Amino acid sequence: EATEIERMAWKGMEAFLTWQKLSRLEVIATEESMVSEIHSFGGTIDAVMQDEEKRVYLGDWKTGRVYPDHLLQMAAYRLLLRECMNLEVEGVHLCRFGKEHGDFAHHFIPGSMLVKPERMFLLFREAYELDRAVRKMI
């Protein structure tokens, strides 16, 4: 017999599978590690997906709360896909799997909403390099 934790995990997984079937998105790559030569950063993308019209979407899986900083992460991943795979991301499907109750939540972020987070990420990246340079001055 399944434990309570196993039942909750299956509950979340079943909700995800229902969403996946309804979304009609096809996963074309998972755990894709990339490095940007232009911006000197790297990351591992949970999933690259496409719809029936071959439009590309990011899939990202979270087990905790969803925070605004996740938009910076998604914007960075979008930069990686653009540079490394020559793919333009139409949007992000951010899926949260709750560890406590086995719940599932889906958030869609259109690509147009990633313009400011992308700029912010690049500014943070530049500030990081400036900080390293300044610290070497003394």
N, C-alpha and C positions, 0 to 999 in steps of 0.2 A: 504494500500500500504506500502511496506517495505521502511524503511529509508535507506539512503546511508550506514550507519554503518551496518545495517542488511544485505544489499546486499554484502558488503565486507566480512562480517563474513561467509556468505553462500558460497562465492567464495572460501575462504580458506578451508572451510569444504569439499566442493565438490572436491577440488584438493587433500585433504588428503584421502578422500574415494576412489578416483581413484587410488592413490598410494597404499592404503591398499589392494584393489582388485588385482592390478597387482603384488604386492609383495607376495601374497598368504600366508601371515603370519597369524597365529591364535593367538589372545590374550588369554593367559591362566591365567593371574592375573593382576589386576590393583591396584594402590595405596597400594602397599604391604609395610608395615612398618616393619623394621627389626633392630635388635641390634646385634652387634658383641661383643661376650664375650671375644674373643681373643684380639681384637684391641681397645675395649672400644669406639665405636662410633655407631651411628645409622643413618638411612635414610629411606625415603619413595620413592620407585621406582614407576615411572609412569606406566610402563607396562612391563610384562614379556611375550614374544612371542615365538612361535616355528614355524618352517617350516614343510614341508611335511615329511622330514626325521627325525623329532623330535629334530632338533638342536635348541638350546635356544639362544634368542637374547633379549637384553634390548631395550625398547622403551622409549625415553625421549622426552618430549614436551617442547618447549621454545616459548616465545612470543616476546622476544627481540633478540638482536644479539647473534650469537654463538661465544663463546670465547674459547681459548685454555684451560682455567681453567675447562671448562666443561669436558675435558678428565679426570681430576682428580676426578671429581664427578662420572663419569661413571666407572672409575677404582675402586672407593670405593664401588659402587653398585655391581660391579662384585665380589668383596671380600665378600660382604654381601650374595649374592646368593650362592656363593661357600660354605660359612660357615653355613648359616641358612637353605638352601634348598638343599644342595648337588648338585647344578647345575653348569655346566661349560658353560660360556657365549661365544658364537662363534663371537659375534660382537654387535655393537650398531647401532640402527636406531634413529638418532637424527633428530627430525622433528620440524621445526620452523614455527609458525603461526604468520604472521605479523599483529600487531594491527593497524598499520597505513593504510595499503592498502589491507588487506585481502589476502595477498599472502601466499604461502606455499613453503617451501624448505625442501629437504631431504638430510641428510649427512649420509653416512655409514662409520663406523669405525670398521675395523676387530679386533677381539680379540688380534691378535698379536701386534697391535699398542698400546695396553693398558698396556704392560709390563712396560715400563718406567714411564708412569703416575701412575701406581700402586705403583711402588717403591717410586716415589716422594711423593705420598699421605702418604705412611707409614712413610717416613722420616719427613714430616711435622707433622704427628701425634706424632711421638717421640719428635720432637722439641717442640711441644706444652706442653707435659708433663715435659720436661726438664725446659722450661721457668717457668712453675708453681712451680717447685721445687726450682729453683734459687730465685724466688721472695719471697719465704717463708724463705729464709736464712737471710734476713735482717728485 
